[in-house]
Amino acid sequence: QVQLVESGGGLVQPGGSLRLSCAASGSIFSTYAMSWYRQAPGNQRGLVATITSGGITTYTDSVQGRFTISRDVAKNTAYLQMNSLKPEDTADYYCKAIRSSDGMAYWGKGTLVTVSS
């Protein structure tokens, strides 16, 4: 069982930055991919960014060039650095760990990001 705890959400003005953190309950990055998803009110949850167990990163088009996913193996923590934030980035952000061998997945409970002036 993998437990994930997100933090770092909050209220930020358009154009601002936030860094989200996802703390994992153990040393999982060598065997799990880590992803960030988001869900705005009335919308389905959608993939934002992924970092594979091998360190390869991918992004959805709407955040390419503004968001950066990373991980700190020593701290068992994944991050989502969000720059140039827009009101349409407002959503609950969720961390997901996906086991590379069989696709078993675990979710965190989410953290709210609000972009507003």
C-alpha positions in Angstrom: 0.0 0.0 0.0 1.4 3.4 -1.1 0.2 6.5 0.7 0.5 9.9 -1.0 0.0 13.3 0.6 -0.2 16.5 -1.5 0.5 19.9 -0.3 1.3 23.4 -1.6 -2.0 24.5 -3.0 -3.5 27.9 -2.3 -4.7 31.2 -3.8 -2.4 32.9 -6.3 -2.8 35.8 -8.7 -2.7 35.3 -12.4 0.9 35.2 -13.6 2.1 33.8 -10.2 3.8 30.6 -9.3 3.1 27.7 -6.9 5.0 24.5 -6.2 3.0 21.4 -5.3 4.5 18.5 -3.4 3.5 14.9 -3.2 5.1 13.0 -0.3 5.1 9.2 -0.8 5.1 6.7 2.1 8.3 4.9 0.9 11.0 4.7 -1.7 8.9 4.0 -4.8 10.3 6.1 -7.6 12.5 3.3 -9.0 9.4 1.2 -9.7 6.6 3.8 -10.0 5.8 6.5 -12.4 4.4 9.6 -10.8 1.7 11.8 -12.3 -0.2 14.9 -11.5 -3.9 15.2 -12.5 -6.3 18.1 -12.0 -10.1 18.4 -11.8 -11.9 21.7 -12.1 -15.6 22.0 -10.9 -17.9 20.3 -13.4 -15.0 18.7 -15.3 -13.5 15.3 -15.5 -10.1 14.7 -13.9 -7.4 15.1 -16.5 -3.7 14.3 -16.7 -1.3 17.2 -16.3 2.2 15.7 -16.2 4.0 12.5 -15.7 7.6 11.4 -14.7 8.4 7.8 -15.4 10.5 5.6 -13.2 13.3 6.3 -15.6 12.9 10.0 -15.3 11.2 10.8 -18.6 8.7 13.7 -18.3 5.6 14.4 -20.4 3.0 17.2 -20.2 -0.4 18.0 -21.5 -0.3 20.7 -24.1 -2.0 23.4 -22.0 0.8 23.4 -19.4 3.8 22.7 -21.6 6.5 25.3 -21.0 4.8 26.6 -17.8 4.8 23.5 -15.5 7.7 21.2 -14.5 7.3 17.8 -12.9 10.3 16.5 -10.8 11.1 14.2 -7.9 13.5 14.1 -5.0 14.4 10.4 -4.5 16.0 11.1 -1.1 12.9 12.8 0.2 10.4 10.4 -1.5 8.7 13.5 -2.8 7.4 14.5 -6.3 6.8 18.1 -7.2 4.9 20.1 -9.7 6.3 23.6 -10.3 3.7 25.8 -11.8 4.6 29.1 -13.3 2.7 31.8 -15.3 -0.5 30.5 -13.7 -3.8 31.3 -15.4 -7.4 31.4 -14.0 -8.1 28.2 -16.1 -5.5 26.4 -14.0 -7.8 26.6 -11.1 -8.6 23.0 -9.9 -8.0 20.3 -7.4 -4.6 18.8 -8.1 -4.0 15.1 -7.4 -0.9 13.0 -7.3 -1.0 9.5 -8.7 1.6 6.7 -8.4 1.5 3.9 -11.0 3.5 0.7 -10.5 5.4 0.1 -13.8 5.2 -3.8 -13.5 1.4 -4.1 -13.4 -0.3 -0.7 -13.5 -1.4 -0.7 -9.9 -2.2 2.8 -9.0 -2.6 4.9 -5.8 -4.0 8.4 -5.4 -3.6 11.2 -3.0 -6.5 13.2 -1.7 -5.7 16.4 -3.6 -4.8 20.0 -3.0 -6.8 23.0 -4.2 -5.2 25.6 -6.5 -7.1 28.8 -7.1 -5.8 31.4 -9.6 -7.7 34.6 -9.2 -7.1 38.3 -8.8 
